[in-house]
């Protein structure tokens, strides 16, 4: 019978991968922290009016990390990466509307850049090991909590706002009055462009800590993190932490005893998913009651652009471009479709402005199918899954479901943040799997003690029942 462990791929861990590791040096840790700070802030440099350098800090540190991890790049991993790149190239060449080829080429370059530096992040996190990386995640989590509290109650907001005005040229959040009405206070931004960037990073880092921590009571700690965040930086993105906790409960934990059958495990998965959804609904209806009322009444512009709108546009695009989609970053091709879908939706208010097409599709999960279509999207996901398998990742369901859940709070499909989510969860799943293997591995049988030779002149018995003789 198939067991859950075998179905999830946890029986095929890279051979002695943990034993071959060397501790990261100070330079690597500094670069890793810089990479994550770049993802957290999202700081970008505009190279030309139309060509950005997204997540510039992560890009610079990621290239250096990739060079430093070059000896860890396997031939299979490199070949799989090149295969994904060729598929993406084919997707922009076969997409309709050749007049957008230049725009799609820019999107392709950004996508390859994002995948490459995320690859460097993966190799570095796996090299760091579970214990060290979970401590780093805990430092980030506590820093965000303390920082947001200082911004709200200790005057850090003035410094944070001054920095934000200097480093961000667009997309700076200024709806403080809306925050006062919905949450009773201005939500902290903590050196990012908007409050959702803070809660998104906090949610991602907390999930990575949950996957890599070996603390016995880490689930209670995770819930405590969520509670603290809801008080320090309220926002609906934090509700995704409940869904991610349910997802975590669906992977092996390294418990003693035989692994349960797949059918038994699937029943447990259903129960865990139901409990997570119930808790999600209860907390959402109590903590975020005002926000839910706005969503139900069609008065929440942000939720529409992040969740409802992208879903409706995806349904419409798939009707007309079901095979290969519209190509990477081809939103201009469907500008009229976006406007029509939005205006026809009962959840869209005529009082809202319709920004540029690339600014309203802020959900990378739905953008995947808009850009690549049903067929192309499935093929690319399979290709990336093959790449992950070549890197020693076997909990692919965990990786893609985590990526999907967090996609409901983030957009920009070709940006480093999108693929950092996938590769970071993938790296943590490898570390989690190694911990599972160590816990479930049978205890080694001690070797028998070596035979000690008798020193010359010792009195020993040599065969039979005769008297002992001295050994010469």
Buried (B, 14 or more C-beta within 10 A) or exposed (E): EEBBBEBBBBBEBBEEBBEEEEEBEEEBBEBBBBBBBBBBBBBBBEEEEEEBBBBBBBBBBBBBBBEBBEEBBEEEBEEBBEBBBEBBBBBBEEBEBEEBBEBBBBBBEBBBBBBBBBBBBBBBBBBBBBEBBBEBBBEBBEEBBBBBBBBBEEEBBEEBBEBBEEBBEEEBBEBEEBBEEBBEEBBBBBBBBBBBBBBBBBBBBBBBBBBBBEEEEBBEBBBEBBEBBBEBBBBBBBBBBBBBBBBBBBBBEBEEEEBBBBEEBBEEBEEBBEBBEEBBEEBBEEBBEEBBEBBEEBBBBBBBBBBBBBBBBBEBBBEEBEEBBBBBBBBBBBBEBBEEBBEEBEBBBEEBEBEEBBBBBBBBBBBBBBBBBBEBBEBBBEBBBBBBBBBBBBBBBBBBBBBBBBBBBBBBBBBBBBBBBBBBBBBBBBBBBBBBBEEBEEEEEEEEEEEEEEEEEEEEEEEEEEEEEEEE
